[in-house]
Amino acid sequence: MSQLARARSQPCDLPDTPAGLDDWIAPRSAAIGALYQQYLTSRRDGAPRRYFSNKAHALYFLRCVAPTKLVDGAWLYGALQRWQENDFRPLVKTYVEELGDGLPDKNHVVLYQRLLDQHGCADWDDLGGAHFTQGALQLALAHAGEGFLPEMIGYNLGYEQLPLHLLITAYELNELGIDPYYFTLHITVDNGSTGHARDAVDALQRVMSRAADPAQFYRRVREGYKLNELGENTNSVIASFDLEEELVRILAAKAVVGQNMHSDYCRVAGKTINAWLADPQQIPGLLRAFETTGWIKRGAAPQESRFWGLLQGDHAEMFGVFSSYEQQVLADWIAAPAQAGEPAADAPRVASFRARRRALAPARGAPPKAHGARALIRYPYAGQAGEHEAENDQLRRLEQAVALAPSTGAAMKLLVAHMAPSRHHTATGLMATRMFVRLLG
């Protein structure tokens, strides 16, 4: 209730009455498309990236929005309890598609976790509280959706509309060599013609027609819609990035462990590394000392700095100390000009993610390679080669429990429990989703 009270002061662009929703969704999508074409034109004319100043900036964004992305679709979980009611089918469809219909390569949470793991961005637990607001709201609606049905439908209506930032984010991630599939998938499934954006309007119109007081129902829908504005969002996260501040944060976190790990021979500017790391407030001074003593050469390629050499190579003294994300932050900070107005080093051209994927694709006519995730999506459900035995046991037990359920309703109830936000991306959750889809028909 407190979050709804906070949201009341937020703007709301929904029409005053539900009768205007059909005329609201199409022009909104057209306007977003026109703005995106303007962006593409500006880029072709030589404009810089609008969102991400460098790859570290993009990875910072992925890390900061993780608490929201890792519960993607959670707000609709309560709708599964209404799987037998046709009016709720658009909401059930949307939730199941957020789960990728039970396919690991389509499940949104699985995809995002892979993206975080691939780039060393999975350590997001220390983010500020505002980064968790949207995720917490989604989980609250997941488990209290029955009591806040209009608010849940309103939140869904807002979340599933295609925003401009999603299009630009996908474009610039690809440009920086980062797989944009998680974001491009949302662009396609959220479309206003046949996708989640259209389903969100259909669900509202269907369910509201059953309400005892449709006008009051719609007022609550508008309140739920405004919940989307709370907490950190894409634009605020992108704007909050400061390259040196992020590097200082990383080094301060390393200092907790590393402040007593260096010998007295490790000195910079006459002070031991242990002494530098003893107080996090000294980290900016340590960076300046690295520059003045020549350990780091700002504005040049990272490979020209002696400190970078400590991190790279088979016999590097600090090999493994920094994650791939942390190394990217350090590399981009080194390459940045030391003083305002100085030219930055010419960064080597990075092939886009799609270009690299095309280069690695097998020649036409070559036999396809087996995908590691296929063991989870082939039938029968359990016992496939390559799966961990403990997971096999869980899958067998779930399959047996569903087979022995006294009715379809009992089987669906069992499956719904495994499709909760905390479980749907696990092996049993993925299999439960596939079985749910088949039984739903």
C-alpha positions in Angstrom: 0.0 0.0 0.0 2.9 2.4 0.7 4.2 1.9 -2.8 0.8 2.7 -4.3 0.7 5.8 -2.2 4.1 6.8 -3.6 3.0 6.1 -7.1 -0.1 8.4 -6.9 2.0 11.5 -7.6 3.5 9.9 -10.8 2.3 10.9 -14.2 -0.1 8.6 -16.1 -0.6 8.8 -19.9 -3.4 6.2 -19.9 -6.7 7.4 -21.4 -9.3 8.5 -18.9 -11.6 5.7 -19.8 -10.8 2.2 -21.1 -12.7 2.9 -24.2 -9.7 4.9 -25.4 -7.2 2.1 -25.0 -7.3 0.9 -28.6 -6.7 4.4 -29.9 -3.9 4.8 -27.3 -1.8 1.8 -28.1 -1.3 2.1 -31.9 -0.2 5.8 -32.0 2.1 5.2 -29.0 3.9 2.4 -30.9 4.1 4.4 -34.0 5.7 7.3 -32.1 8.3 5.0 -30.6 9.1 3.7 -34.0 9.5 7.1 -35.4 11.9 8.2 -32.6 13.9 5.1 -33.1 14.3 5.8 -36.9 15.5 9.3 -35.9 18.1 7.7 -33.7 19.3 5.4 -36.4 19.5 8.4 -38.8 21.6 10.3 -36.4 24.0 7.4 -35.9 24.4 7.0 -39.6 25.2 10.7 -39.8 28.0 10.2 -37.3 26.4 10.8 -33.9 28.0 8.9 -31.0 26.1 6.3 -29.0 23.3 7.8 -27.0 23.5 5.5 -23.9 26.8 3.8 -23.5 30.1 5.7 -23.5 32.1 2.5 -23.5 31.7 -1.3 -22.9 32.2 -0.8 -19.1 29.2 1.5 -19.1 27.0 -1.1 -20.9 28.1 -3.8 -18.4 27.5 -1.5 -15.5 23.9 -1.1 -16.8 23.4 -4.9 -17.1 24.6 -5.3 -13.5 22.5 -2.5 -12.1 19.2 -3.7 -13.6 19.8 -7.3 -12.6 17.4 -7.2 -9.6 14.6 -6.4 -11.9 15.5 -8.6 -14.9 16.0 -11.7 -12.8 12.3 -11.7 -11.7 11.1 -10.8 -15.2 7.4 -11.5 -15.6 6.9 -12.4 -11.9 4.0 -10.0 -11.4 1.8 -12.3 -13.5 2.4 -15.5 -11.5 -0.9 -15.2 -9.6 -2.8 -15.4 -12.9 -1.8 -19.0 -13.3 -4.4 -19.9 -10.6 -7.1 -18.8 -13.1 -5.8 -21.0 -15.9 -9.3 -22.4 -16.5 -10.9 -19.0 -17.0 -10.8 -17.8 -20.6 -10.7 -14.1 -19.7 -7.4 -14.7 -18.0 -5.8 -16.5 -21.0 -3.9 -13.4 -22.2 -2.2 -13.0 -18.8 -1.4 -16.7 -18.5 0.0 -16.6 -22.1 2.2 -13.7 -21.3 3.6 -15.3 -18.1 4.3 -18.6 -19.8 6.1 -16.8 -22.7 8.2 -14.9 -20.1 9.2 -18.4 -19.0 10.1 -19.3 -22.6 7.4 -22.0 -22.7 9.8 -24.0 -20.6 12.7 -23.8 -23.1 16.0 -22.8 -21.5 17.0 -20.8 -24.6 13.8 -18.7 -24.3 13.3 -18.4 -20.5 13.9 -14.7 -19.8 15.6 -15.3 -16.4 17.9 -18.0 -17.7 18.9 -15.7 -20.6 19.7 -12.8 -18.3 21.6 -14.9 -15.8 23.7 -16.3 -18.7 24.4 -12.7 -19.8 25.5 -11.7 -16.3 27.7 -14.8 -15.9 29.3 -14.3 -19.3 30.5 -10.8 -18.5 31.3 -11.2 -14.8 28.4 -9.1 -13.6 26.6 -11.5 -11.3 27.8 -9.8 -8.0 25.0 -7.3 -7.7 24.0 -7.9 -4.1 25.6 -4.6 -2.9 23.5 -2.3 -5.1 21.5 0.4 -3.4 17.9 -0.1 -2.3 16.3 1.8 -5.2 17.7 -0.8 -7.6 15.5 -3.5 -5.9 12.3 -1.5 -5.9 10.9 -2.8 -9.2 11.9 -6.4 -8.5 10.3 -6.2 -5.1 7.1 -4.8 -6.6 6.9 -7.6 -9.1 7.4 -10.2 -6.4 4.7 -8.6 -4.2 2.2 -8.6 -7.1 3.2 -12.2 -7.8 2.0 -13.4 -4.4 -0.7 -10.8 -3.7 -2.2 -10.5 -7.2 -5.6 -11.9 -6.2 -6.1 -9.0 -3.7 -4.6 -6.4 -6.1 -5.9 -7.7 -9.4 -6.6 -4.3 -11.0 -3.2 -3.0 -9.9 -1.5 -6.1 -11.3 -3.3 -5.7 -14.6 -2.4 -2.0 -14.7 1.3 -2.8 -13.9 1.3 -5.4 -16.7 -0.2 -2.9 -19.1 2.6 -0.4 -18.4 5.5 -2.9 -18.3 4.6 -4.6 -21.6 4.5 -1.5 -23.7 7.5 -1.2 -26.0 9.8 1.7 -24.8 12.3 3.5 -26.9 15.1 2.7 -24.5 14.7 -1.0 -25.2 15.4 -0.5 -29.0 18.4 1.7 -28.4 19.8 -0.5 -25.7 19.7 -3.6 -28.0 21.4 -1.6 -30.8 24.2 -0.3 -28.7 24.9 -3.6 -26.8 25.3 -5.4 -30.2 27.6 -2.6 -31.3 29.8 -3.1 -28.3 30.0 -6.8 -28.8 27.5 -7.8 -26.2 24.7 -10.3 -27.0 21.5 -8.3 -27.3 19.2 -11.3 -27.6 17.5 -10.8 -24.2 16.5 -7.3 -25.2 15.6 -8.1 -28.9 13.4 -10.9 -27.6 11.4 -8.4 -25.7 11.1 -6.1 -28.7 9.5 -8.9 -30.7 7.2 -10.5 -28.0 6.0 -7.1 -26.6 4.8 -5.8 -30.0 1.5 -3.9 -30.0 -0.1 -6.0 -32.8 0.0 -9.6 -31.6 2.4 -9.5 -28.6 2.3 -8.8 -24.9 1.4 -5.1 -25.3 -1.8 -6.1 -27.2 -2.5 -9.0 -24.8 -2.2 -6.5 -21.9 -5.1 -4.4 -23.3 -7.2 -7.5 -24.1 -6.8 -8.8 -20.6 -7.8 -5.5 -19.1 -10.9 -5.3 -21.3 -11.9 -8.9 -20.6 -11.4 -8.9 -16.8 -12.9 -5.4 -16.2 -16.1 -6.4 -17.9 -16.7 -8.8 -15.0 -16.1 -6.3 -12.3 -18.9 -5.1 -10.1 -17.8 -1.5 -10.5 -15.8 -1.2 -13.8 -15.1 2.5 -13.2 -13.5 1.8 -9.8 -11.6 -1.2 -11.3 -10.1 1.1 -14.0 -9.1 3.7 -11.4 -7.1 1.0 -9.6 -5.7 -0.1 -13.0 -4.3 3.4 -13.4 -2.7 3.3 -10.0 -1.0 0.0 -10.8 0.2 1.4 -14.1 2.0 4.1 -12.3 4.0 1.6 -10.1 6.2 1.3 -13.2 7.7 4.7 -12.4 9.1 3.8 -9.0 12.7 3.0 -8.2 15.7 3.1 -10.6 14.9 2.7 -14.3 16.9 2.3 -17.5 17.5 6.0 -18.0 18.4 6.8 -14.4 20.9 3.8 -14.2 22.6 4.9 -17.4 22.8 8.5 -16.3 24.3 7.4 -12.9 27.5 5.9 -14.4 30.8 7.5 -13.6 33.8 5.5 -14.8 36.3 6.5 -12.1 33.7 6.2 -9.3 32.9 2.7 -10.5 36.6 1.8 -10.5 37.1 3.3 -7.0 34.1 1.2 -5.8 35.7 -2.0 -7.3 39.1 -1.3 -5.8 37.6 -0.5 -2.4 35.8 -3.8 -2.4 39.0 -5.6 -3.3 40.8 -3.8 -0.5 38.8 -5.6 2.1 40.6 -8.8 1.2 43.7 -7.5 -0.4 44.9 -5.0 2.2 47.1 -7.5 3.9 48.0 -9.7 1.0 51.0 -7.7 -0.4 54.6 -7.8 0.8 56.5 -4.7 1.8 58.3 -4.8 -1.6 55.0 -3.8 -3.2 55.3 0.0 -3.0 53.9 2.9 -5.0 55.0 6.5 -4.5 56.9 5.4 -1.4 54.0 3.7 0.4 53.2 0.0 0.6 50.2 -1.3 -1.3 48.9 -2.6 2.1 49.0 0.9 3.5 47.3 2.3 0.4 44.5 -0.2 0.7 44.0 0.1 4.5 41.7 3.1 4.0 39.2 3.1 1.1 39.4 6.9 1.1 42.9 6.6 -0.2 41.9 4.7 -3.4 41.6 7.9 -5.6 45.1 8.8 -4.4 46.4 5.4 -5.3 45.1 5.8 -8.8 46.9 9.2 -9.1 50.0 7.5 -7.8 49.8 4.8 -10.4 49.7 7.5 -13.0 52.5 9.7 -11.7 54.9 6.7 -11.2 54.2 5.3 -14.7 52.4 2.1 -13.6 49.4 3.4 -15.6 49.5 5.4 -18.8 46.2 7.1 -19.2 44.9 7.8 -22.6 46.8 4.9 -24.1 45.9 1.3 -24.8 45.7 -0.7 -21.5 48.5 -3.1 -22.8 50.9 -0.1 -22.6 50.5 0.1 -18.8 52.7 -1.9 -16.5 49.8 -2.4 -14.0 47.7 -4.0 -16.8 50.5 -6.5 -17.3 50.0 -7.8 -13.7 46.5 -8.9 -14.7 47.1 -10.5 -18.1 49.0 -13.6 -19.2 49.7 -17.1 -17.8 52.2 -15.9 -15.2 50.6 -12.6 -14.3 51.1 -11.9 -10.6 47.4 -10.8 -10.2 45.8 -13.3 -12.5 42.2 -13.9 -11.4 41.9 -11.0 -9.0 39.6 -9.0 -11.2 36.5 -10.4 -12.9 35.9 -9.8 -16.6 33.6 -6.9 -15.8 36.1 -5.3 -13.4 38.9 -5.7 -16.0 36.7 -3.9 -18.5 36.1 -1.0 -16.1 39.9 -0.7 -15.5 40.7 -1.0 -19.2 38.2 1.7 -20.2 39.5 4.0 -17.4 43.1 3.5 -18.6 42.1 4.3 -22.2 40.2 7.4 -21.2 42.1 10.7 -21.3 43.7 11.7 -18.0 42.6 15.3 -18.2 39.5 16.9 -19.7 40.2 18.0 -23.2 42.8 15.5 -24.0 42.1 13.2 -26.9 41.3 9.6 -26.0 43.3 6.8 -27.4 42.0 5.3 -30.6 40.1 2.2 -29.4 40.5 -0.8 -31.7 37.4 -1.4 -33.7 35.3 -4.1 -32.0 33.1 -6.3 -34.2 29.5 -6.3 -33.2 28.1 -9.3 -31.5 26.1 -10.3 -34.6 29.1 -9.9 -36.9 31.2 -12.2 -34.6 28.4 -14.8 -34.5 28.2 -14.8 -38.3 31.9 -15.3 -38.5 31.7 -18.3 -36.2 28.7 -19.8 -37.8 29.2 -23.2 -39.6 29.2 -23.2 -43.3 26.0 -23.9 -45.1 25.4 -27.6 -45.4 27.5 -28.5 -42.3 25.8 -30.7 -39.8 24.4 -28.8 -36.8 26.2 -29.0 -33.5 24.4 -30.4 -30.5 23.4 -27.6 -28.1 24.1 -28.2 -24.4 20.6 -27.1 -23.4 18.8 -29.6 -25.6 19.0 -32.3 -23.0 16.4 -30.3 -21.1 14.0 -29.7 -23.9 13.8 -33.2 -25.5 11.1 -35.7 -24.6 10.6 -37.8 -22.6 11.1 -35.4 -19.8 13.5 -37.2 -17.6 16.6 -39.3 -17.9 18.4 -37.5 -20.8 22.1 -38.0 -21.1 24.3 -35.2 -19.7 22.0 -34.1 -16.9 23.1 -34.3 -13.4 21.7 -37.4 -11.6 20.2 -35.3 -8.8 18.3 -33.3 -11.3 17.2 -36.5 -13.1 15.7 -37.7 -9.8 13.8 -34.5 -9.3 12.5 -34.6 -12.9 11.4 -38.2 -12.5 9.6 -37.4 -9.2 7.8 -34.5 -10.8 6.8 -36.5 -13.9 5.5 -39.3 -11.6 3.6 -37.0 -9.4 1.8 -35.4 -12.4 1.0 -38.8 -13.9 -0.6 -39.9 -10.6 -2.6 -36.7 -10.0 -6.3 -37.5 -9.6 -7.4 -34.8 -12.0 -6.2 -32.2 -14.5 -6.8 -29.5 -11.9 -4.6 -31.3 -9.3 -1.9 -31.8 -11.9 -2.0 -28.1 -12.9 -1.8 -27.0 -9.2 1.3 -29.1 -8.8 2.9 -27.6 -11.9 2.0 -24.1 -11.0 3.9 -24.4 -7.7 7.1 -25.2 -9.7 6.5 -22.2 -12.0 6.9 -19.7 -9.2 9.4 -16.8 -9.8 11.9 -18.5 -7.5 11.7 -21.9 -9.3 10.6 -21.6 -12.9 14.2 -21.2 -14.3 15.4 -24.4 -12.6 15.4 -27.8 -14.4 12.2 -28.9 -12.7 10.6 -25.5 -13.2 11.4 -25.6 -16.9 9.9 -29.0 -17.3 6.9 -28.0 -15.2 6.3 -25.1 -17.6 6.5 -27.4 -20.7 4.0 -29.8 -19.1 1.7 -26.9 -18.1 1.7 -25.7 -21.7 0.8 -29.1 -23.1 -2.0 -29.6 -20.5 -3.3 -26.1 -21.1 -3.8 -26.9 -24.8 
